[in-house]
Amino acid sequence: MKHDSISSPGISDQEKETASNAFEAFKAGSYDESLKHLDSLQELNKEDYKITINKAITEFYKSGQTTTSTLKQTLMTLKNQMHTAVDDIDGLDDVENSILYYNQAVIHYHMRQYSEAISIGEKLYQFLEPF
């Protein structure tokens, strides 16, 4: 789950507070509470796919990390909605988009699909290493 304490332009104080509350609840293992905050946050910012990622990861932890196929499907759907492919390194033009690919690599690793995880990780490294 991503939490960024750095002030971001265009984000209201209410959004920052709600995101912080969601993160704190997640860290405390209060996944239902975290999901409530994330739902509220998504109402404020319907277009932010990172909220959907955080909700999917929270649901994954809530299930005791047993719903790997559901998380994998959610990440694939988001990737398809973003119209980018991990093979197209230009699709990673935004560092924020890397969060999606990182989570995909983690779920492939978790499912013991090591070659897929490594492939995504190598693409991410090529993109992020210059930073």
C-alpha positions in Angstrom: 0.0 0.0 0.0 1.4 3.4 -1.0 1.5 6.3 1.4 3.1 9.5 0.5 3.5 12.2 3.2 4.9 14.7 0.7 2.4 17.3 -0.3 1.0 16.7 -3.8 -0.5 19.6 -5.8 -4.2 19.2 -6.6 -4.9 17.1 -3.5 -7.2 18.5 -0.9 -6.6 18.4 2.8 -9.6 16.1 3.1 -8.1 13.6 0.6 -4.7 13.7 2.4 -6.4 13.0 5.7 -8.5 10.2 4.3 -5.5 8.6 2.6 -3.5 8.9 5.9 -6.3 7.3 7.8 -6.6 4.5 5.3 -2.8 3.9 5.5 -2.8 3.9 9.3 -5.7 1.5 9.5 -3.9 -0.8 7.0 -0.7 -0.8 9.0 -2.7 -1.6 12.1 -4.3 -4.6 10.3 -7.8 -3.0 10.4 -8.5 -3.9 6.8 -12.3 -3.2 6.9 -11.7 0.3 8.3 -9.0 0.9 5.7 -11.4 -0.1 3.0 -14.0 2.3 4.3 -11.5 5.1 4.1 -10.4 4.1 0.6 -14.0 4.0 -0.5 -14.5 7.5 0.8 -11.3 8.6 -1.0 -12.5 7.0 -4.2 -15.7 9.0 -4.0 -13.6 12.2 -3.8 -11.3 11.2 -6.7 -12.9 8.6 -8.9 -10.2 8.8 -11.6 -7.2 7.8 -9.4 -6.4 4.2 -10.3 -3.9 4.0 -7.4 -6.9 4.0 -5.0 -8.2 0.9 -6.8 -4.8 -0.7 -6.5 -4.7 0.0 -2.7 -8.3 -1.4 -2.3 -7.3 -4.6 -4.1 -4.2 -5.0 -2.0 -6.2 -4.3 1.2 -8.7 -6.9 0.1 -5.8 -9.3 -0.5 -4.5 -8.8 3.0 -8.0 -9.0 4.5 -8.3 -12.5 2.9 -5.1 -13.6 4.6 -3.3 -13.3 1.3 -5.3 -16.2 -0.2 -7.0 -14.4 -3.1 -3.9 -14.1 -5.4 -5.9 -14.8 -8.5 -8.4 -12.0 -7.7 -5.6 -9.5 -7.1 -3.8 -10.6 -10.3 -7.0 -10.1 -12.3 -7.6 -6.6 -10.8 -4.0 -5.6 -11.7 -4.4 -6.9 -15.2 -7.7 -5.1 -15.7 -6.1 -1.9 -14.5 -3.1 -2.3 -16.8 -5.5 -2.9 -19.7 -7.5 0.2 -18.8 -4.3 2.3 -18.8 -3.5 1.0 -22.3 0.1 0.3 -21.4 2.1 -2.8 -21.6 5.1 -3.8 -19.6 6.9 -4.6 -22.9 6.5 -1.0 -23.9 8.9 0.8 -21.6 7.5 4.1 -22.8 4.3 3.1 -21.1 6.2 3.7 -17.8 6.5 7.4 -18.6 5.1 8.2 -15.1 6.9 6.8 -12.1 3.4 6.4 -10.5 2.5 3.9 -13.2 5.4 1.8 -11.9 3.4 1.0 -8.8 1.0 -1.1 -10.9 3.8 -3.1 -12.5 5.6 -3.5 -9.2 2.5 -5.0 -7.7 2.1 -7.3 -10.7 5.7 -8.5 -10.2 5.0 -9.2 -6.5 1.8 -11.2 -7.2 3.6 -13.2 -9.9 6.3 -13.9 -7.3 3.7 -14.8 -4.7 2.2 -17.3 -7.2 5.6 -18.8 -7.8 5.6 -17.5 -11.4 9.2 -16.4 -11.1 10.0 -15.8 -14.8 7.1 -13.4 -15.1 8.0 -11.6 -11.9 11.6 -11.3 -13.1 10.6 -10.0 -16.6 8.5 -7.3 -15.0 11.2 -6.5 -12.5 13.8 -6.1 -15.2 11.6 -3.7 -17.1 11.0 -1.7 -14.0 14.7 -1.6 -13.2 15.5 -0.3 -16.7 13.0 2.5 -16.2 13.7 3.4 -12.6 17.5 2.9 -12.4 18.2 6.3 -14.0 16.2 8.0 -11.2 
